Amino acid sequence: MASEPKSNLHRIVIVGGGAGGLELATQLGRKLGRRRKALITLVDRSRTHLWKPLLHQVAAGSMDLNDHELDYLYQARWHHFQFRLGRMVGLDRAAKEIHLAPTFDEAGREVLPARGIAYDTLVLAVGSTTNDFGTPGAAEHAISLDNPQQAALFHSRLLNACLRANAQQGQLASGQLHIAIIGAGATGVELAAELHNTIREFLSFGLDRINPEKDIKITIVEAAPKILPALSERLSTAVLGLLKKLNVDVLAGERVIEVSSHGVKTATGREIPAELVMWAAGIKAPDFLKDIGGLETNRINQLVVAQTLQTTRDPDIFAFGDCASCPWPEKKTPVPPRAQAAHQQASHLYRMLPRHLRRESLRPYEYRDFGSLISLGKFSTVGSLMGAVTRGSVIIEGLFAKIMYLSLYKMHEFALHGFTKVFLDTLARIITRRTEPHIKLH
């Protein structure tokens, strides 16, 4: 297996270009890479980055993927780190080297061979994938929202389903134009609300043989007794009321045991006809992490780390974000897999890794829960704010909640690009949106 040339600089390799990994690579590139104090390398299996909380908008068609994708090579050039395309498949801790699988193009031709990348400090930020718990038929008949390609696939199938239904003669078949969303977490709830709006907008472009109130049906199926099970009862109840106003059916306490081409079946025997099924229930770290390099992992493949975000069996390997199980002493549970946690951990490592290079002691990471926000598209945004200012938890909704929700993405953009570029890009999108359809029509 080929390896890259050695470097005299300390080599920090970050695997995973999600929200946390890309922010960390960008910030370290500015601080250490530009001054030649370390060689920063970002590794990802994709060529482009999209903030994962936006995927439900891409799937529904309310956001054009091309307008928000970020090219890793572009970001690397302007922020003093290097990018390597590849999928990590192995780790040699003794040689301090990660192993990448060969990369192939759409025609099956090899673009890059299998190779190794040496490191002095390794940071794993590979995120998570959907956990279908081995449910029969889920892998074959349900789509997940792990990456932009899956979101685009769902959107394409949705548009094709509408076009097919509009062109056919006679009544629609059972389950036709019905959508089943498995999981009533933030992703499932936000997707349902976005679909309610975008499907109706799409039908307004000449698809007048479909009655959105009669023919379109969106059903959320949740195994827990309430939606948004990780959030408060009050917030869950508020969102449930808004979903009912959008005519979204919510089936709580129903565990899916089978997915087929015709719909889903639950443990109570209920059968839910559906032409499209989205699986948005449960997460796990990627399978390749399970006991990789002899590192400690838990039952969902997450790397177990100390509060310094160092893995328990190797102080030169760090992990954060959804792929890591980090202790939260205040609650005596692991830090929840949220975007705000990944952002906080990236900022913490940005401050601590220079200390690690100097072999100084590291301060522990302390998770700060600022609450949760759920967007129901143009209809409403609800959530809770937590912190010293609010002195506990405060439920918010409406315009203020929507502004807070939008600010989360802007914070991510600021971390990557700075104020000037974000301001100009935002202004350009506002102007362009006035002259284009508000949904993606292809």
RANORUR-V174590 format. One record per pair of residues at least 24 apart in sequence whose ideal C-beta (glycine too) atoms are under 6 Angstrom apart, sorted by sequence separation. I is the first residue (numbers start at 0). J is the second residue. If there is no record, write none. Layout:
I/J, I/J
This chain:
380/404, 16/41, 319/344, 11/37, 191/217, 225/251, 340/366, 16/43, 21/48, 224/251, 297/324, 9/37, 10/38, 11/39, 12/40, 13/41, 14/42, 191/219, 224/252, 8/37, 8/38, 217/247, 218/248, 219/249, 220/250, 221/251, 339/369, 374/404, 372/403, 6/38, 16/48, 18/50, 187/219, 222/254, 334/366, 372/404, 220/253, 220/255, 183/219, 176/214, 183/221, 284/322, 41/80, 176/215, 177/216, 178/217, 179/218, 180/219, 181/220, 327/366, 39/80, 40/81, 41/82, 42/83, 165/206, 44/86, 144/186, 40/83, 42/85, 165/208, 171/214, 183/226, 165/209, 161/206, 164/209, 33/79, 32/79, 32/80, 29/78, 28/78, 195/245, 28/79, 28/80, 25/78, 218/271, 307/361, 16/71, 24/80, 191/247, 307/363, 308/364, 306/363, 306/364, 14/87, 181/255, 64/147, 179/263, 174/261, 174/262, 54/144, 58/150, 179/271, 187/279, 57/150, 186/279, 60/154, 179/273, 58/153, 177/272, 54/150, 58/154, 177/273, 177/274, 178/275, 179/276, 180/277, 181/278, 182/279, 49/147, 174/272, 182/280, 173/272, 174/273, 175/274, 180/279, 181/280, 174/274, 12/116, 20/124, 19/124, 12/118, 10/118, 10/119, 11/120, 12/121, 13/122, 14/123, 15/124, 17/126, 9/119, 15/125, 14/125, 15/126, 0/113, 1/114, 2/115, 3/116, 160/274, 0/115, 141/258, 140/258, 140/259, 140/260, 136/257, 137/258, 135/257, 136/258, 136/259, 55/186, 61/193, 55/189, 59/193, 241/375, 55/190, 59/194, 141/276, 142/277, 143/278, 238/373, 61/197, 140/276, 56/193, 60/197, 141/278, 55/193, 59/197, 241/379, 137/278, 230/371, 238/381, 237/381, 131/278, 129/278, 234/383, 130/281, 130/282, 130/283, 127/282, 127/284, 128/285, 125/285, 196/376, 196/377, 192/375, 193/376, 192/376, 188/373, 189/374, 185/373, 126/320, 127/321, 120/315, 121/316, 122/317, 123/318, 124/319, 126/321, 124/320, 126/322, 125/322, 88/287, 92/292, 90/291, 90/292, 92/313, 201/438, 200/438, 197/438, 52/338, 19/319, 19/320, 18/338, 19/341, 23/345, 18/341, 22/345, 26/349, 23/348, 19/345, 9/356, 50/411, 63/439, 61/438, 60/438, 60/439, 25/415, 22/414, 18/411
